[in-house]
Amino acid sequence: MKKNIIFQVILILSISLLLIGTVFAEPIHLKLATTTSTENSGLLDKLLPPFEEKYNIKVDVIAVGTGAAMKLGENGDADVLFVHAREAEDKFIQDEYGVNRRDVMYNDFIILGPSDDPAKIKEGKSAVYALTKISNQKAFFISRGDNSGTDQKEKGLWKIANIAPEGTWYMEAGQGMGATLQIAHEKQAYVLCDRGTFIAYKNKIGLVILSEGDPLLFNPYGVIAVNPDRYPHVKYMEAMQLIAWVTSVEGQKIIREYEIDGEILFYPVAIK
């Protein structure tokens, strides 16, 4: 009887120590390479903490342009990507750098400019019309120039418009979206921006929306695990946990309900 009591006490203490060890264990670190737009918008500050607490995984965010984020993935320097350049994402997977891409959310791009609209782009309804007017008037335009998803979209729009932008009116900032908006504000220039970052920054800059609604300005976001067959050191299981989280009912609810001043920044698509 006495031995049974001692055994039970030892068992309870062992289980307690195991549970305490689990609670206080150092979290696993997961490298997320993502765009400056997701960080500048403030979304990650809402989306990641519940995931980190639930799974004891610390997400180390590397916020760069989509091109730089994908380069990190290509080099095996990230575990998971959260980006917005669909053609580049598809190539990333075709080249076997990434696996298990999932659609997460979307918003759209908009063309901003000074309220007096010197190139009169607000008169038209298409992005090509807007860029053509800006080019003809040689009105100041600030490009991100960083191979980000936004930069790739902008370059694609100029190509569709059959325009090669160059000259003193066209400036490449080589910066993230927030910094580029600040430069455009200072120069009172036109700029292509994702809507989420604009909503987050609109009270800090003197620019307004002058062109929106063109289907060419659609902006989808996807999440991709870096291929563990190519890079065995990546934290694939944890990456898949994050992918499952952002596309889950709970994760999509956080995205859907994230607003600034009553304005929705992103629309979730994983859960209809």
N, C-alpha and C positions, 0 to 999 in steps of 0.2 A: 504493500500500500504506500509505504514511504517512498519507495523507488519510483512508483507511478507519479506521485506528486512532484518529485524532483525532476522527472523526465518532462512532465507537463510544463513546469516552470521554465526549464531550459528551452523547450520548444517555443513557448510564448516569447521569451527573450530573444531567441534567434529570429523569429518572424518579425518582431518589433524592430530589431537592428536592421534587418533586410529592408523593411518598409522605410525606415529613417534614411538608410543609405540611398534608396531610390529617390526619395523626396529631395535630398540634399546633394544628389549626384551632379557633377558638372554637366551642363548641357552640351549636346553635340552641336558643333558649328557647321552651318550650311551656307555655302557661298551662292548668293543670288545676284546674277548680273542682270541689270534692268536699265530702263531708260530714265533719263532725267525727268521726263514728263510724269511718270508714275510717282516719283519722289517729290517733285515740285508741287504736284497736285495735293499732297498730303494723304493720299489714299493708303499708302503702305503703313502709315502710323496707326491706321484703324484696322487694317487687314492682317498684319503680321503678329501683333502682341497676343491675340487669343490663340493663334496657332502655336506660338512659342510656349505659352503657358500649358497648353493642352498636351503637347508632345515632348516638352523639355528639350526643344531644339532652338538654338539661337541662330537667327537668320542674319548673316553678315551681308548687308546690302552694298553692292558696287553699282552706283548710279552713273552711267555714262550714256553716250549715244548708242542706238541699236547696233550700228556697225562695230563699235568698240566692244559692246557686250558680246556679240557673236564671235569676235576675235578671241575674247577670253575663253569662250566655249570651245573654239577650234584648237586652242592651246591646252585645253584641259585645266584651265585656271578658274573655272567656275563649275558648280554642280548642277545649276538649273538657270534657265533664262526666262525673262518675262519681258517681251519685246513687241514691237509693232511695225513690221515690214514683211508682209506676207510672202512676197516673192523670194526675199532673202531667207526667210525662215524655211520655205520649202526646199531651197537649194541646200541649206544647212543640214536638213534631214536626208536629202538625196545623196549628199556627200558623206553620209554616215557619221556626222559629228553629233547629231542629236536624235532622240527617240521620243515617242509618245507625246507628240504635240497635241495640245488641247486649246480650243477656243475659250476665251475667258470673258471678254467684254468688248465694247466698242464705244467710240464717240466720233467726232468728226474734226477735220481741220477747218480753219477759218483764216481769212486774210484780214489782217488788222492794218490800220493806218491812222493818220491824224484826222481829227473830226472835220477839217476843211476839205479833205479828200482832193488834193491838187490834181491827181490824174483822173478824177471823176469815175472811179471804178464801180461805185455803188449803182451807177446807171444800168449796168449789165447784170446778168444772172449766172454767168459761168466764170469759173476760175481762169480759163484760157482768155476770156475777154478782159478780165482784170489784169492779168500779167501782160497782155498785149498793150493795154493802155499805159501801164506803168513803164514799160519799155519805150513806147513811143514818146512819152513825156520825159523820159529819163529822170523819173522821180526816184528819190532815195529808196532803196530796198535793202534790208538786212537779211542775209542768209545765215543759217547756222553754220554751214560749211564744215560739218563734223562727221559726215557719213551716218548720221542718225536716221531713224525712221522718218522723221520730219524732213530732214535734208534730202533723203532719197525721194520722198514724195514731191518736194519742191522741184528737184532736178527733173523728175519725170513730167511734171506739169509744164516746165519750160520746153521740154522736148516735144510734148504734144502740141504746144503753141508754135513750134518750129522757130524758137528764139534761143540764141546763145547769149545769155546775159553777160555783159562785160562793160567796163568803163567806170568812171568815178562814182556813178550813181548806184552801182551794185557792190555791196561790201559783204565779204564772208567773215563772220565773227569767230568761227572755230570754237564756239562755246555751247553750253547747254541751253535749254529753252528759257529758263528764268533769266540768265545773263543776257541772252540775245534779246529778250523783250526789253530789258533795261536799256540796252544800246539803241534799239529802235525808238524807245521813248525819248531818249536824249537827242537823237537825230531827227525825231518826228518823221520817221520813215515807215514804209510798208514792211510787213513781215508775215510769213506763214506760221501759224501756231496751232497746236492742238487745243481743243476747247477746254479741256480740264485744267491745263496750266493757265490759260487766260482767265478762267473764273477765279482761280486761286490768286492771281496777280492783278486783276483789273483795278483794284483800289490803289495800286502802287504805281500805275502807269497811266499816261494820258493818251491812250490809243483806243479806238473803237472798232467794232466789227463792220467791215465794209463789203465783204463778199462771203457768202455762206450758202449751203444747201445744194451745191453741185454734187451729184453722185460720185464724181472723181475725188471728192474730199472725204470719202468714207475712211474710217481709221480703226481697223480691228486689232485687238491685242491677243497674243497667244503665249502659252507657257510651254517650255520644252525642257526635258531632262537631257543632260549631256550623256552621250553614249558610253555606258560602262564597259562595253566590249572593246572600245577604242582606248578608254582611259580607266583602267581597273581601280585607280585610287579615288575616283569620284564617289560621293555619297549618294548612290543611286536610290536606295530605299527611302532615305530621308527626302530626296528630291521628289520622289513619287508621292510621299506623304503631303508635301507642300502642294503639288499639282492637284491631288485629291481634295485638299482643303480649299483652294481658291475656286475650284469648280463644284464644290459641295453646296448643299442647300444653305448652310450657315455662311460660308464664304461669299456666295453670290448675294445673299441677303445684305451683308455688310457693304458690298459694292453698290447694290441697288439703292441702299438707304444713305449712302455718303453724299452729302450736299454741303454747299457753301452758300450762305445767304439765300437759302431756298432753291438754289439751282443744282440740278443733277449734273455730275461730272462724267459718269460712265454708266453704260447700260449693260448688265450681265447677259450672257447668251448661253452659258453652259446648262442652266436650268431654265426651262421655258415657263 
